[in-house]
Amino acid sequence: MTQQYLVGALSLILGELQVVAPNEAAVRDVVRLCQEAECTPPAALGPVVARAVMLIERLWWDALTRGETEAFIREATICAELWEFGVCASLLERADEQGDGALVTSPWVGLRLQPIRGSAALR
């Protein structure tokens, strides 16, 4: 993937999340992540993707708690898309593939994810 494609694809996914964000606080969080993604060098996007996954997980758990099934499905779908993008772009990896560093717990897939710093795929 080209570096500009990575930034554009991440912005697109975050834009999808902004549309379904349930409140102003969530919209602000998504806008902040979008701005960070657009200003961060592509090789350093892993932590941005990891924070976006954590935000989406929080939103869909909140939706589940409130019994909002449709919101949960929309947000879980975006979360899966973001996770797949992060792994395929070598911005996230399964923790069992590398056992050190800061981990992001992702209960929706039962995996621990970890941002990749300085991935060779982005050089």
N, C-alpha and C positions, 0 to 999 in steps of 0.2 A: 504494500500500500504506500502511496506517496504521502509525504508529510502533510501537504495541504488537504488531501482527502481525509486524513485522520481528524483534523480539526473540524472540517465541514461535516463529516459524518457524526461526530460527537455533538456538534451544535444542533444538528437535525434531531437527534434522539432527545437531547435536552429540550428542544422546542416542543416535541411531542409531550414531554412531561409537563411543561409549562401550561399547555392547553388543558390538561386534566387535573392540575394542582387544585386541591380542595379549598385553599384559603390564601389570603394575602401573604402570610408568613412563608408558606411553601413556595408561592410564586417568587418572592424575594430570594429565597434560597436557590431556586432554579436559575433565576437571572444572574445571581452572583456566580454560580458554577459556570454558566454560559460565558460570562465575561472573562472568568479565569481561564476557561478552555481556549478562548480566542486570543488571549494575551500570553499564554504559556507556550514555550517552545514544544513542538510536537513530541520530542523525545522525553519530555517531563510530564506527559498527560496521564500517566498511570495513577498517581495520587488523586487527580481530579476525577477520573473514572471511578476509583474506589469510593470517594466521598459521594459521588452521584448514586452509586449502588446503595450505599448506606441510607441516603436520603429517601430513595424510592422504597426501600424496605420499610423504613419508618412510616411512610405514607400508607403503604398497603396494609401494614399491621394495624394502623389506626382505622383504616376503612373496614377491616375485618372486625375490629372491636366494636365499631358502630353498626355492624351488620349490613354494610353497603357492598353487596356482592359485586355489582357491576363496576364500581370504582376499584375494588380489589382486583378484578380480572384485568381491567385496563392497565392499572399500575404494575401488576405482576408481569403482564405481557411486555411492557416497556422495560422492566427490570431484566427480563430474560434477553431482550434485544440488546440492552446495554452490556450485560455480562458477556454475551456472545461476541459483540463487537470488541470489548476489551481483551478477551482471550485471543480472538483471531488476529487482532492488531498487535499482539504481543505487549499489551499494556498491563494486563493482568495475567496471572498464572495460577494454576491450582497449587495450593500450598504443599501438596504431597509431591510436587515436581521439584520443589526447592524448599528446604526446611528452615530457612532463617528469614529475618526481617519482620517488619510490622505486618500483621495479618488483618484481613477484613473477614469477619464471620458472615457467611451468607446462608442462613437457615433454609431459605426457599429451595436451594439445590443441595443442601447438605455438604457444601464444600467450604473450605477456607480459601479465600482469594488473597493474593498479594500483588501490590503494584510492582512492576519491573522497573528498575532504574537503569537508564542508559542502554536500552535494548538494542542489540545488533540489528534488528529488523528496521530500526529507525535511523540508522546511520547512512 
